[in-house]
């Protein structure tokens, strides 16, 4: 199973593709897609959406894993992130991918084993859970890429549990 994990955002859009191979989760690709704050939101969504579509076509994942959004403060940011999440979900469905959403609590439980884990704990565990993490094309990963990896790992972990039953 090959999963594309996404940390949606219109400023920084984290993407990671992991594949379950021989009982291990392997990193195939990761990146942080960006758009200029000087552009209108519609243009930013088009730029990120086009690149996301290109990545899906190139790597051919089976499933999209995306985090459920949870906002308590900035409603303007929440609306923009919700819109880019909709673009990502549409592109994934248009390419025939299954879509799974996970709450931050589910991601933290899958990665750290504790639902109230902080971002630092999650980012320390992610490299330990991916077989060839150190062999990746980048030495320094953006936070958004770590988050995309975490949601993809969550999907693979939950899929393993479901298939095992």
Backbone as CSV, one residue per row, in Angstrom:
resi,resn,N_x,N_y,N_z,CA_x,CA_y,CA_z,C_x,C_y,C_z
1,UNK,0.852,-1.183,0.000,0.000,0.000,0.000,0.892,1.239,0.000
2,UNK,0.571,2.180,-0.869,1.322,3.435,-0.967,0.388,4.587,-0.585
3,UNK,0.809,5.359,0.426,-0.020,6.433,0.983,0.649,7.777,0.760
4,UNK,-0.147,8.756,0.343,0.331,10.132,0.291,-0.282,10.865,1.480
5,UNK,0.564,11.275,2.396,0.139,12.021,3.568,0.239,13.501,3.276
6,UNK,-0.729,14.258,3.795,-0.770,15.696,3.519,-0.999,16.480,4.806
7,UNK,-0.217,17.537,4.964,-0.461,18.546,5.990,-0.889,19.793,5.222
8,UNK,-2.225,20.028,5.113,-2.706,21.085,4.228,-2.429,22.488,4.744
9,UNK,-2.088,23.348,3.812,-1.895,24.763,4.084,-1.683,25.470,2.762
10,UNK,-2.062,26.724,2.660,-1.877,27.440,1.396,-0.555,28.199,1.371
11,UNK,0.074,28.336,2.537,1.412,28.922,2.603,2.450,27.808,2.459
12,UNK,2.309,26.787,3.290,3.167,25.599,3.220,2.256,24.372,3.251
13,UNK,2.447,23.489,2.283,1.609,22.307,2.090,2.540,21.101,2.137
14,UNK,2.544,20.400,3.271,3.436,19.257,3.442,2.906,18.022,2.725
15,UNK,3.796,17.334,2.035,3.447,16.117,1.303,4.504,15.060,1.596
16,UNK,4.050,13.840,1.863,4.974,12.713,2.050,4.320,11.459,1.502
17,UNK,5.098,10.675,0.776,4.596,9.406,0.255,5.373,8.294,0.932
18,UNK,4.618,7.406,1.580,5.195,6.246,2.250,4.574,4.993,1.656
19,UNK,5.370,3.940,1.652,4.870,2.662,1.157,5.222,1.572,2.143
20,UNK,4.251,0.690,2.367,4.477,-0.459,3.225,5.196,-1.512,2.381
21,UNK,6.429,-1.851,2.779,7.232,-2.848,2.053,7.865,-3.783,3.064
22,UNK,7.568,-5.048,2.938,8.184,-6.043,3.812,8.016,-5.756,5.283
23,UNK,6.863,-5.260,5.668,6.597,-4.982,7.076,7.122,-3.648,7.574
24,UNK,7.749,-2.876,6.696,8.297,-1.574,7.084,7.632,-0.458,6.291
25,UNK,7.572,0.729,6.875,7.097,1.917,6.180,8.320,2.623,5.603
26,UNK,8.348,2.763,4.278,9.487,3.403,3.622,9.078,4.745,3.036
27,UNK,9.953,5.732,3.202,9.733,7.060,2.628,10.116,7.022,1.152
28,UNK,9.163,7.353,0.299,9.378,7.393,-1.147,9.690,8.816,-1.597
29,UNK,8.963,9.786,-1.002,9.083,11.179,-1.431,8.544,12.077,-0.323
30,UNK,9.122,13.249,-0.179,8.529,14.277,0.681,8.929,15.652,0.158
31,UNK,8.060,16.613,0.426,8.339,17.979,0.018,7.398,18.913,0.770
32,UNK,7.720,20.173,0.721,6.866,21.209,1.271,6.550,22.163,0.114
33,UNK,5.323,22.102,-0.385,4.916,22.963,-1.495,4.596,24.341,-0.933
34,UNK,5.002,25.367,-1.658,4.813,26.741,-1.187,4.148,27.602,-2.250
35,UNK,3.518,28.668,-1.774,2.970,29.672,-2.678,3.242,31.048,-2.065
36,UNK,3.323,32.026,-2.910,3.650,33.377,-2.466,2.459,34.064,-1.801
37,UNK,2.720,34.683,-0.666,1.685,35.432,0.062,1.203,36.640,-0.736
38,UNK,1.938,37.030,-1.770,1.560,38.176,-2.591,0.440,37.837,-3.577
39,UNK,0.194,36.537,-3.773,-0.828,36.107,-4.732,-2.186,35.971,-4.064
40,UNK,-3.261,36.128,-4.849,-4.594,35.873,-4.289,-4.731,34.387,-3.917
41,UNK,-5.603,34.117,-2.959,-5.777,32.744,-2.479,-6.121,31.786,-3.615
42,UNK,-6.954,32.204,-4.548,-7.334,31.323,-5.658,-6.116,30.915,-6.489
43,UNK,-5.193,31.827,-6.699,-3.973,31.517,-7.458,-3.065,30.588,-6.661
44,UNK,-2.990,30.826,-5.354,-2.176,29.974,-4.492,-2.716,28.547,-4.497
45,UNK,-4.043,28.411,-4.436,-4.648,27.074,-4.465,-4.382,26.386,-5.795
46,UNK,-4.422,27.146,-6.887,-4.156,26.575,-8.205,-2.709,26.074,-8.292
47,UNK,-1.768,26.862,-7.815,-0.350,26.485,-7.864,-0.100,25.214,-7.045
48,UNK,-0.570,25.206,-5.810,-0.367,24.041,-4.946,-1.130,22.833,-5.489
49,UNK,-2.363,23.053,-5.933,-3.162,21.962,-6.482,-2.531,21.341,-7.710
50,UNK,-1.993,22.151,-8.598,-1.338,21.639,-9.812,-0.122,20.796,-9.464
51,UNK,0.667,21.260,-8.519,1.859,20.512,-8.107,1.464,19.213,-7.391
52,UNK,0.439,19.272,-6.567,-0.055,18.088,-5.874,-0.548,17.048,-6.883
53,UNK,-1.266,17.490,-7.887,-1.750,16.597,-8.944,-0.572,15.947,-9.680
54,UNK,0.462,16.733,-9.976,1.646,16.215,-10.657,2.331,15.128,-9.815
55,UNK,2.429,15.361,-8.513,3.065,14.395,-7.608,2.263,13.089,-7.573
56,UNK,0.945,13.199,-7.497,0.102,11.998,-7.501,0.290,11.212,-8.796
57,UNK,0.299,11.902,-9.913,0.467,11.225,-11.210,1.849,10.567,-11.324
58,UNK,2.867,11.188,-10.767,4.222,10.644,-10.843,4.402,9.422,-9.942
59,UNK,3.945,9.492,-8.702,4.214,8.432,-7.721,3.082,7.412,-7.565
60,UNK,1.909,7.733,-8.084,0.771,6.816,-8.092,0.440,6.164,-6.737
61,UNK,0.179,6.974,-5.715,-0.239,6.385,-4.433,-1.650,5.804,-4.548
62,UNK,-2.002,4.946,-3.589,-3.335,4.337,-3.546,-4.303,5.156,-2.698
63,UNK,-3.751,5.829,-1.700,-4.574,6.427,-0.652,-4.061,7.806,-0.259
64,UNK,-5.000,8.705,0.032,-4.683,10.001,0.620,-4.977,9.921,2.110
65,UNK,-4.011,10.306,2.927,-4.202,10.431,4.376,-4.054,11.908,4.701
66,UNK,-5.085,12.464,5.324,-5.086,13.898,5.591,-5.624,14.139,6.999
67,UNK,-5.079,15.131,7.647,-5.494,15.418,9.017,-6.789,16.218,9.026
68,UNK,-7.694,15.846,9.935,-8.915,16.634,10.131,-8.506,17.964,10.731
69,UNK,-9.106,19.023,10.244,-8.734,20.352,10.703,-9.402,20.685,12.024
70,UNK,-8.636,21.364,12.868,-9.139,21.787,14.166,-8.590,23.175,14.446
71,UNK,-9.458,24.171,14.435,-9.041,25.546,14.675,-9.864,26.144,15.802
72,UNK,-9.198,26.893,16.647,-9.918,27.567,17.721,-9.761,29.081,17.660
73,UNK,-8.788,29.586,16.912,-8.541,31.030,16.953,-8.788,31.718,15.617
74,UNK,-7.875,31.678,14.692,-7.916,32.484,13.480,-8.857,31.893,12.420
75,UNK,-10.055,32.456,12.327,-11.061,31.943,11.391,-10.679,32.206,9.934
76,UNK,-9.960,33.291,9.662,-9.531,33.584,8.289,-8.579,32.497,7.810
77,UNK,-7.624,32.131,8.634,-6.694,31.052,8.297,-7.451,29.737,8.153
78,UNK,-8.386,29.482,9.047,-9.156,28.237,9.006,-9.890,28.092,7.681
79,UNK,-10.466,29.159,7.182,-11.199,29.097,5.910,-10.257,28.774,4.752
80,UNK,-9.107,29.431,4.702,-8.153,29.179,3.617,-7.615,27.763,3.647
81,UNK,-7.294,27.272,4.842,-6.783,25.905,4.975,-7.878,24.904,4.618
82,UNK,-9.109,25.186,4.999,-10.226,24.316,4.627,-10.382,24.254,3.112
83,UNK,-10.214,25.394,2.458,-10.326,25.422,0.994,-9.220,24.606,0.330
84,UNK,-7.976,24.736,0.783,-6.882,23.975,0.162,-7.031,22.488,0.480
85,UNK,-7.590,22.177,1.637,-7.872,20.778,1.966,-8.906,20.217,0.994
86,UNK,-9.918,21.019,0.665,-10.920,20.603,-0.317,-10.308,20.375,-1.685
87,UNK,-9.392,21.250,-2.084,-8.690,21.084,-3.364,-7.912,19.762,-3.361
88,UNK,-7.180,19.494,-2.280,-6.378,18.266,-2.191,-7.261,17.023,-2.231
89,UNK,-8.368,17.064,-1.513,-9.282,15.922,-1.483,-9.902,15.689,-2.857
90,UNK,-10.282,16.762,-3.524,-10.843,16.648,-4.877,-9.821,16.040,-5.843
91,UNK,-8.612,16.559,-5.819,-7.563,16.049,-6.725,-7.295,14.572,-6.451
92,UNK,-7.233,14.199,-5.180,-7.006,12.796,-4.827,-8.133,11.916,-5.361
93,UNK,-9.378,12.304,-5.112,-10.534,11.534,-5.603,-10.547,11.480,-7.125
94,UNK,-10.213,12.592,-7.764,-10.182,12.659,-9.224,-9.131,11.710,-9.809
95,UNK,-8.113,11.399,-9.020,-7.064,10.460,-9.435,-7.332,9.037,-8.922
96,UNK,-8.505,8.803,-8.365,-8.906,7.468,-7.942,-8.383,7.013,-6.596
97,UNK,-7.897,7.939,-5.766,-7.363,7.563,-4.459,-8.483,7.403,-3.428
98,UNK,-8.308,6.449,-2.526,-9.146,6.365,-1.339,-8.713,7.505,-0.430
99,UNK,-9.619,8.004,0.398,-9.284,9.112,1.283,-9.614,8.751,2.728
100,UNK,-8.651,8.989,3.614,-8.834,8.751,5.039,-8.432,10.004,5.794
101,UNK,-9.268,10.397,6.754,-8.977,11.561,7.598,-8.716,11.096,9.022
102,UNK,-7.771,11.762,9.669,-7.406,11.413,11.042,-7.346,12.670,11.892
103,UNK,-7.822,12.551,13.118,-7.766,13.677,14.051,-6.326,13.810,14.567
104,UNK,-5.975,14.987,15.075,-4.652,15.131,15.690,-4.429,14.098,16.804
105,UNK,-5.472,13.789,17.564,-5.377,12.787,18.618,-5.000,11.414,18.042
106,UNK,-5.636,11.003,16.941,-5.310,9.718,16.311,-3.864,9.688,15.825
107,UNK,-3.404,10.798,15.248,-2.026,10.862,14.745,-1.044,10.743,15.906
108,UNK,-1.263,11.489,16.966,-0.368,11.436,18.132,-0.361,10.046,18.766
109,UNK,-1.529,9.405,18.830,-1.607,8.044,19.380,-0.823,7.064,18.513
110,UNK,-0.943,7.182,17.197,-0.257,6.266,16.288,1.259,6.470,16.311
111,UNK,1.695,7.692,16.458,3.129,7.997,16.388,3.815,7.845,17.738
112,UNK,3.232,8.421,18.778,3.888,8.472,20.083,3.249,7.511,21.091
113,UNK,1.974,7.176,20.871,1.268,6.328,21.823,0.595,7.124,22.925
114,UNK,0.563,8.452,22.750,-0.012,9.336,23.755,-0.711,10.481,23.032
115,UNK,-2.014,10.632,23.229,-2.817,11.603,22.509,-2.523,13.057,22.800
116,UNK,-1.819,13.324,23.904,-1.488,14.711,24.242,-0.011,15.020,23.999
117,UNK,0.627,14.189,23.177,2.047,14.409,22.842,2.203,15.773,22.168
118,UNK,3.371,16.386,22.355,3.610,17.670,21.694,4.298,17.454,20.346
119,UNK,4.404,18.539,19.592,4.978,18.496,18.237,6.414,17.965,18.248
120,UNK,7.171,18.313,19.257,8.557,17.863,19.377,8.629,16.343,19.537
121,UNK,7.754,15.786,20.348,7.735,14.333,20.548,7.386,13.612,19.242
122,UNK,6.420,14.148,18.503,6.015,13.551,17.226,7.176,13.609,16.234
123,UNK,7.839,14.764,16.130,8.927,14.902,15.155,10.147,14.044,15.509
124,UNK,10.322,13.710,16.795,11.414,12.801,17.180,11.095,11.353,16.828
125,UNK,9.809,10.979,16.883,9.412,9.600,16.612,9.334,9.279,15.120
126,UNK,8.933,10.248,14.307,8.728,9.996,12.876,9.951,9.334,12.226
127,UNK,11.174,9.847,12.405,12.325,9.202,11.764,12.561,7.768,12.254
128,UNK,12.157,7.481,13.473,12.350,6.141,14.025,11.362,5.135,13.446
129,UNK,10.257,5.617,12.915,9.205,4.749,12.403,9.297,4.500,10.893
130,UNK,10.195,5.219,10.237,10.337,5.076,8.785,11.684,4.415,8.492
131,UNK,11.634,3.318,7.742,12.827,2.493,7.509,13.998,3.271,6.917
132,UNK,13.794,3.953,5.825,14.908,4.612,5.136,14.879,6.119,5.278
133,UNK,14.456,6.592,6.429,14.319,8.029,6.635,15.621,8.782,6.384
134,UNK,16.727,8.258,6.877,18.014,8.958,6.732,18.545,8.930,5.312
135,UNK,18.013,8.050,4.474,18.468,7.964,3.089,17.698,8.902,2.171
136,UNK,16.752,9.655,2.740,15.935,10.564,1.942,16.792,11.593,1.233
137,UNK,16.205,12.220,0.213,16.961,13.170,-0.584,17.291,14.454,0.183
138,UNK,16.603,14.694,1.292,16.854,15.899,2.087,17.391,15.518,3.453
139,UNK,18.259,16.339,3.991,18.747,16.111,5.349,17.853,16.822,6.349
140,UNK,17.368,18.005,6.000,16.516,18.788,6.898,15.118,18.831,6.323
141,UNK,14.190,18.271,7.064,12.806,18.248,6.627,12.037,19.373,7.300
142,UNK,11.128,19.980,6.574,10.243,21.018,7.128,9.263,20.374,8.105
143,UNK,8.771,21.154,9.057,7.764,20.662,10.005,6.542,20.104,9.278
144,UNK,6.164,20.754,8.186,4.983,20.322,7.442,5.198,18.951,6.797
145,UNK,6.435,18.660,6.410,6.757,17.334,5.873,6.688,16.278,6.976
146,UNK,7.200,16.611,8.167,7.096,15.690,9.308,5.625,15.378,9.582
147,UNK,4.785,16.421,9.559,3.360,16.228,9.812,2.723,15.353,8.730
148,UNK,3.127,15.553,7.482,2.615,14.723,6.387,3.061,13.270,6.559
149,UNK,4.310,13.072,6.971,4.806,11.716,7.260,3.998,11.090,8.394
150,UNK,3.732,11.866,9.436,3.013,11.353,10.604,1.611,10.893,10.227
151,UNK,0.914,11.663,9.410,-0.444,11.271,9.030,-0.410,10.054,8.102
152,UNK,0.615,9.938,7.262,0.745,8.750,6.407,1.061,7.509,7.241
153,UNK,1.932,7.646,8.237,2.237,6.531,9.150,0.971,6.103,9.877
154,UNK,0.176,7.077,10.304,-1.086,6.775,10.988,-1.988,5.930,10.099
155,UNK,-2.099,6.310,8.850,-2.930,5.560,7.904,-2.416,4.127,7.751
156,UNK,-1.115,3.972,7.583,-0.539,2.633,7.433,-0.741,1.800,8.699
157,UNK,-0.615,2.418,9.860,-0.799,1.712,11.127,-2.252,1.271,11.301
158,UNK,-3.174,2.152,11.014,-4.593,1.815,11.159,-4.982,0.774,10.127
159,UNK,-4.447,0.872,8.927,-4.722,-0.115,7.882,-4.207,-1.501,8.329
160,UNK,-3.022,-1.542,8.929,-2.468,-2.808,9.423,-3.399,-3.439,10.457
161,UNK,-3.925,-2.605,11.359,-4.829,-3.103,12.401,-6.125,-3.625,11.794
162,UNK,-6.655,-2.907,10.808,-7.913,-3.281,10.172,-7.765,-4.585,9.379
163,UNK,-6.671,-4.697,8.614,-6.430,-5.896,7.810,-6.178,-7.088,8.713
164,UNK,-5.537,-6.855,9.857,-5.217,-7.939,10.785,-6.434,-8.520,11.491
165,UNK,-7.580,-7.844,11.438,-8.772,-8.313,12.158,-9.588,-9.244,11.302
